[in-house]
Amino acid sequence: MAQRPARRERDAAFKGMKAMTGLTRDDVVKAVGEVDDVTIAEIIGTGATAEELAEAQAWIVNDDPLLNDGKPLPGGRVRELIDILAELEPDEDVDEEPGVVVGEA
């Protein structure tokens, strides 16, 4: 049975498209490294795609180029991911005092 022309055109249009699917545990670990299960669940729970996670990571690394390119501040799932990922970053404002060196007292 031959396909109708409209269906054939639709199928051809979808052929080259990448599916926008949610993240898996493996996707998260590949993107952010080994993190605890709660953080992985929070990231997956946002319903974000791999593309959104990559965008959030770009904002975390350095937001100046993105702002300079005129990109608006992120919202929605990307904003949620930024908030989660920011918690994983070491706090640069905390001045840690050196601990006791073994053998010295």
Buried (B, 14 or more C-beta within 10 A) or exposed (E): EEEEEEEEEEEEEEEEEEEEEEBEEEBBEEBBEEBEEEBBEBBBEBEBBBEBBEBBBBBBEEBEEBEEEEEEEBEEBBBBBBEBBEEEEEEEEEEEEEEEEEEEE
